[in-house]
Amino acid sequence: MKSQKHNEGELKEVAVKIEKQVALDLELMSKNTGMPVADIVVIALKRFRASHLDYLKQVPVTE
């Protein structure tokens, strides 16, 4: 997973306020993996988005 490209294409900056410990954990994860914080955040958000398509009103059709 670390070798995959996660944050490609046109980028847009998003500013958010998050709990201090979450921010510190992201920094530590970045240091331990060598992955940029932005890539870790994008991976987490893409996983969240995939699990909550209902928030986008895009529920997949199941048979």
C-alpha positions, 0 to 999 in steps of 0.5 A: 500500500505504501508504494501506491499513489493515493493523492493524484490528479487535481488537488484542492486544499481543505482546512479542518480542525481535528483533535490534537491527539489525532493530529499527533498520531497522524504525524507519528504515522507519517514519521514511522511509515515515510508517507506524507500526512496528506496521503494517510488522510486521503487513504482514510477518507477514501475508505470512509467514503467507500463505507458510507456511499449513503452519505453521497446518496450513491448506494450500490445496487445489490442482487 
